[in-house]
């Protein structure tokens, strides 16, 4: 990742980390799972475009999509399970916007 703002670590990822604050470890776990879900979705969209442009073979596309879909399923399931635990504990929010000091 670069520090010039074009990589996830130094750019949008850092901005998102600065914008949202998990109020407890379970909320952080949900944020991480949802972020992973969205990143996997974006990756599969890019793979679809690469297939359309002939940059990947159908065999590679299917293999990679199957693998990414499994990971996405796990991320979504994790978010659902943790959210259910939070609901059982009476947590209704869990994430807040950070305010500037």
C-alpha positions in Angstrom: 0.0 0.0 0.0 1.2 3.5 -0.7 1.1 6.5 1.4 0.1 8.8 -1.5 -3.6 8.0 -1.0 -4.0 5.6 -3.9 -3.7 2.4 -1.8 -6.3 1.1 0.6 -3.9 1.2 3.6 -2.8 4.7 3.1 -5.8 6.2 1.4 -9.5 5.2 1.7 -8.9 2.6 4.4 -7.2 5.1 6.7 -10.0 7.6 6.0 -12.6 5.0 6.8 -10.8 4.0 10.0 -10.7 7.7 11.0 -14.4 8.2 10.2 -15.9 5.3 12.2 -15.3 4.2 15.7 -16.5 0.8 16.9 -17.9 1.1 20.4 -16.9 -2.4 21.4 -14.9 -5.4 20.0 -18.0 -7.0 18.5 -18.9 -3.9 16.6 -15.3 -3.8 15.3 -15.7 -7.4 14.2 -18.8 -6.5 12.3 -17.1 -3.5 10.6 -14.2 -5.8 9.6 -16.6 -8.5 8.2 -18.7 -5.9 6.2 -15.5 -4.3 4.9 -14.3 -7.7 3.7 -17.6 -8.5 2.2 -17.6 -5.3 0.2 -13.9 -5.7 -0.9 -14.7 -9.2 -2.1 -17.7 -7.9 -4.0 -15.5 -5.3 -5.7 -12.9 -7.9 -6.5 -15.5 -10.1 -8.2 -16.8 -7.1 -10.2 -13.2 -6.5 -11.4 -12.9 -10.2 -12.3 -16.1 -9.9 -14.3 -14.8 -7.0 -16.2 -11.5 -8.8 -16.8 -13.4 -11.7 -18.2 -15.4 -9.4 -20.5 -12.2 -7.9 -21.8 -10.5 -11.3 -22.3 -7.9 -10.8 -19.7 -8.8 -13.9 -17.8 -9.9 -17.3 -19.0 -13.4 -18.6 -18.2 -11.7 -21.4 -16.2 -9.7 -19.0 -14.1 -12.7 -16.7 -13.6 -14.9 -19.6 -12.3 -12.1 -20.9 -10.0 -11.4 -17.4 -8.6 -15.1 -16.5 -8.3 -15.9 -19.8 -6.5 -13.1 -19.1 -4.0 -14.0 -15.5 -3.4 -17.7 -16.4 -3.1 -16.9 -18.8 -0.3 -14.9 -16.2 1.5 -17.7 -13.7 1.1 -20.2 -16.2 2.4 -18.1 -16.6 5.6 -17.8 -12.8 6.0 -21.5 -12.3 5.7 -22.3 -15.2 8.1 -19.8 -13.7 10.6 -21.5 -10.3 10.4 -24.9 -11.9 10.9 -23.9 -14.1 13.8 -22.1 -11.3 15.6 -25.0 -8.9 15.0 -27.3 -11.6 16.6 -25.1 -11.7 19.6 -25.1 -8.0 19.9 -28.9 -7.9 19.6 -29.1 -10.5 22.4 -27.0 -8.2 24.5 -29.2 -5.2 23.8 -26.7 -3.4 21.6 -28.6 -1.3 19.0 -25.8 0.8 17.5 -22.2 -0.2 18.1 -20.6 2.2 15.6 -20.4 6.0 15.7 -18.9 8.7 13.7 -15.7 10.1 15.1 -15.9 13.8 16.0 -12.9 16.0 15.5 -11.1 17.1 18.7 
